[in-house]
């Protein structure tokens, strides 16, 4: 009922205040819980199948150029994504219509995703245990190093 009477901004402010009060209480009761733990080291996933064999490896300059390009493209994608999110924040709140030289409208998506809440409900109702999950594909990371390696690991 309280949510119906308040704006989203007010609800966020109240949640923020509750979080601040909770942190204050925790700082008295259990101060260690507020200290950030050391971040775990990067965990490496095993290599996937279908990689280059030792005799197929490209030259080091080709690999370095590809890594440089990958890092540059990833940085551009992050910047573009931030810009897109900022613009979308404004555009998402607009009703459909023509604004200057731009038409803003919505179309239904053709993509579908599993309804995990419904799947979980069905599993629980039929005593099938936990919903089976599988891990996502590992992410490719590229990091520049100070000293080049003499051999491939």
C-alpha positions as a Markdown table, in Angstrom:
| # | Residue | x | y | z |
|---|---|---|---|---|
| 1 | Unk | 0.0 | 0.0 | 0.0 |
| 2 | Unk | 2.9 | 2.4 | 0.9 |
| 3 | Unk | 4.4 | 1.9 | -2.6 |
| 4 | Unk | 1.2 | 3.0 | -4.3 |
| 5 | Unk | 1.3 | 6.4 | -2.5 |
| 6 | Unk | 4.9 | 7.2 | -3.3 |
| 7 | Unk | 6.9 | 8.1 | -6.4 |
| 8 | Unk | 9.8 | 5.9 | -7.5 |
| 9 | Unk | 12.2 | 8.6 | -6.5 |
| 10 | Unk | 10.8 | 8.7 | -3.0 |
| 11 | Unk | 10.9 | 4.9 | -2.7 |
| 12 | Unk | 14.6 | 5.0 | -3.8 |
| 13 | Unk | 15.3 | 7.7 | -1.2 |
| 14 | Unk | 13.6 | 5.7 | 1.6 |
| 15 | Unk | 15.5 | 2.5 | 0.5 |
| 16 | Unk | 18.8 | 4.5 | 0.6 |
| 17 | Unk | 18.0 | 5.8 | 4.1 |
| 18 | Unk | 17.1 | 2.3 | 5.3 |
| 19 | Unk | 20.4 | 1.1 | 3.9 |
| 20 | Unk | 22.3 | 3.9 | 5.7 |
| 21 | Unk | 20.6 | 3.1 | 9.0 |
| 22 | Unk | 21.3 | -0.6 | 8.5 |
| 23 | Unk | 25.0 | 0.2 | 7.9 |
| 24 | Unk | 25.1 | 2.3 | 11.0 |
| 25 | Unk | 23.7 | -0.5 | 13.1 |
| 26 | Unk | 26.1 | -3.0 | 11.6 |
| 27 | Unk | 29.0 | -0.7 | 12.3 |
| 28 | Unk | 28.1 | -0.9 | 16.0 |
| 29 | Unk | 27.1 | -4.6 | 16.1 |
| 30 | Unk | 29.6 | -6.2 | 13.7 |
| 31 | Unk | 32.0 | -3.6 | 12.2 |
| 32 | Unk | 34.1 | -6.3 | 10.4 |
| 33 | Unk | 31.1 | -7.0 | 8.1 |
| 34 | Unk | 31.4 | -3.5 | 6.5 |
| 35 | Unk | 35.1 | -3.9 | 5.6 |
| 36 | Unk | 35.6 | -5.0 | 2.0 |
| 37 | Unk | 37.5 | -8.3 | 1.7 |
| 38 | Unk | 40.4 | -8.6 | -0.7 |
| 39 | Unk | 39.1 | -9.3 | -4.1 |
| 40 | Unk | 39.7 | -12.8 | -5.2 |
| 41 | Unk | 42.4 | -13.2 | -7.9 |
| 42 | Unk | 41.2 | -13.7 | -11.5 |
| 43 | Unk | 40.1 | -17.3 | -11.9 |
| 44 | Unk | 41.0 | -18.8 | -15.3 |
| 45 | Unk | 38.6 | -21.2 | -17.0 |
| 46 | Unk | 40.1 | -24.2 | -18.8 |
| 47 | Unk | 40.8 | -23.7 | -22.5 |
| 48 | Unk | 38.0 | -24.7 | -24.9 |
| 49 | Unk | 38.3 | -27.3 | -27.6 |
| 50 | Unk | 39.4 | -26.3 | -31.1 |
| 51 | Unk | 42.4 | -24.1 | -30.3 |
| 52 | Unk | 45.5 | -23.7 | -32.4 |
| 53 | Unk | 48.0 | -26.6 | -32.3 |
| 54 | Unk | 51.6 | -25.7 | -31.5 |
| 55 | Unk | 52.6 | -25.7 | -35.2 |
| 56 | Unk | 49.6 | -23.6 | -36.2 |
| 57 | Unk | 50.2 | -20.6 | -33.9 |
| 58 | Unk | 50.3 | -17.3 | -35.7 |
| 59 | Unk | 53.4 | -15.0 | -35.3 |
| 60 | Unk | 53.7 | -13.0 | -32.1 |
| 61 | Unk | 53.1 | -9.7 | -33.9 |
| 62 | Unk | 49.8 | -11.0 | -35.4 |
| 63 | Unk | 48.7 | -12.1 | -31.9 |
| 64 | Unk | 49.8 | -8.7 | -30.4 |
| 65 | Unk | 47.9 | -6.8 | -33.1 |
| 66 | Unk | 44.8 | -8.9 | -32.5 |
| 67 | Unk | 45.0 | -8.3 | -28.7 |
| 68 | Unk | 45.5 | -4.6 | -29.2 |
| 69 | Unk | 42.5 | -4.4 | -31.6 |
| 70 | Unk | 40.4 | -6.5 | -29.2 |
| 71 | Unk | 41.2 | -4.2 | -26.3 |
| 72 | Unk | 40.5 | -1.1 | -28.4 |
| 73 | Unk | 37.2 | -2.5 | -29.6 |
| 74 | Unk | 36.1 | -3.6 | -26.1 |
| 75 | Unk | 36.9 | -0.1 | -24.8 |
| 76 | Unk | 34.8 | 1.5 | -27.6 |
| 77 | Unk | 32.0 | -1.0 | -26.9 |
| 78 | Unk | 32.0 | 0.0 | -23.2 |
| 79 | Unk | 31.9 | 3.7 | -24.1 |
| 80 | Unk | 29.1 | 3.2 | -26.6 |
| 81 | Unk | 27.1 | 1.1 | -24.1 |
| 82 | Unk | 27.4 | 3.9 | -21.5 |
| 83 | Unk | 26.2 | 6.4 | -24.1 |
| 84 | Unk | 23.4 | 4.2 | -25.2 |
| 85 | Unk | 22.2 | 3.6 | -21.6 |
| 86 | Unk | 22.2 | 7.4 | -20.9 |
| 87 | Unk | 20.2 | 8.1 | -24.1 |
| 88 | Unk | 17.9 | 5.2 | -23.4 |
| 89 | Unk | 17.2 | 6.6 | -19.9 |
| 90 | Unk | 15.5 | 9.6 | -21.6 |
| 91 | Unk | 13.9 | 7.8 | -24.5 |
| 92 | Unk | 12.4 | 5.0 | -22.4 |
| 93 | Unk | 10.2 | 7.4 | -20.6 |
| 94 | Unk | 8.8 | 9.0 | -23.8 |
| 95 | Unk | 5.4 | 8.1 | -25.2 |
| 96 | Unk | 5.4 | 6.9 | -28.8 |
| 97 | Unk | 5.4 | 9.8 | -31.2 |
| 98 | Unk | 7.4 | 12.0 | -33.5 |
| 99 | Unk | 9.9 | 14.4 | -31.8 |
| 100 | Unk | 11.5 | 16.7 | -34.3 |
| 101 | Unk | 13.0 | 14.5 | -36.9 |
| 102 | Unk | 12.9 | 11.3 | -34.8 |
| 103 | Unk | 10.0 | 8.8 | -34.4 |
| 104 | Unk | 10.0 | 7.0 | -31.1 |
| 105 | Unk | 8.0 | 3.8 | -30.9 |
| 106 | Unk | 8.2 | 0.3 | -29.5 |
| 107 | Unk | 7.9 | -3.1 | -31.3 |
| 108 | Unk | 7.3 | -6.5 | -29.6 |
| 109 | Unk | 10.4 | -8.6 | -29.3 |
| 110 | Unk | 10.7 | -11.9 | -31.2 |
| 111 | Unk | 13.2 | -13.2 | -28.6 |
| 112 | Unk | 12.1 | -15.5 | -25.8 |
| 113 | Unk | 13.7 | -16.5 | -22.6 |
| 114 | Unk | 12.8 | -19.2 | -20.1 |
| 115 | Unk | 10.5 | -18.1 | -17.3 |
| 116 | Unk | 12.7 | -19.3 | -14.4 |
| 117 | Unk | 10.1 | -18.4 | -11.8 |
| 118 | Unk | 7.5 | -20.7 | -13.5 |
| 119 | Unk | 10.1 | -23.4 | -14.1 |
| 120 | Unk | 11.1 | -23.3 | -10.4 |
| 121 | Unk | 7.4 | -23.5 | -9.4 |
| 122 | Unk | 6.8 | -26.5 | -11.6 |
| 123 | Unk | 9.9 | -28.3 | -10.3 |
| 124 | Unk | 8.9 | -27.6 | -6.7 |
| 125 | Unk | 5.2 | -28.7 | -7.3 |
| 126 | Unk | 6.4 | -32.0 | -8.7 |
| 127 | Unk | 9.3 | -32.6 | -6.3 |
| 128 | Unk | 11.9 | -32.6 | -9.1 |
| 129 | Unk | 14.6 | -31.0 | -7.0 |
| 130 | Unk | 16.6 | -28.0 | -8.0 |
| 131 | Unk | 16.3 | -26.5 | -11.6 |
| 132 | Unk | 19.3 | -27.8 | -13.6 |
| 133 | Unk | 21.7 | -25.1 | -14.5 |
| 134 | Unk | 24.7 | -25.0 | -16.7 |
| 135 | Unk | 27.6 | -22.5 | -16.7 |
| 136 | Unk | 27.9 | -19.8 | -19.4 |
| 137 | Unk | 30.8 | -19.8 | -21.8 |
| 138 | Unk | 34.0 | -18.3 | -20.3 |
| 139 | Unk | 34.8 | -14.7 | -21.2 |
| 140 | Unk | 37.9 | -13.9 | -23.2 |
| 141 | Unk | 40.1 | -11.4 | -21.4 |
| 142 | Unk | 43.1 | -9.5 | -22.8 |
| 143 | Unk | 45.6 | -7.7 | -20.5 |
| 144 | Unk | 48.8 | -6.0 | -21.5 |
| 145 | Unk | 51.9 | -7.2 | -19.6 |
| 146 | Unk | 55.1 | -5.3 | -18.8 |
| 147 | Unk | 57.6 | -7.9 | -20.0 |
| 148 | Unk | 56.9 | -10.2 | -22.9 |
| 149 | Unk | 57.1 | -13.9 | -22.4 |
| 150 | Unk | 59.8 | -15.9 | -24.1 |
| 151 | Unk | 57.6 | -19.0 | -24.5 |
| 152 | Unk | 54.0 | -19.8 | -24.8 |
| 153 | Unk | 52.4 | -21.3 | -21.7 |
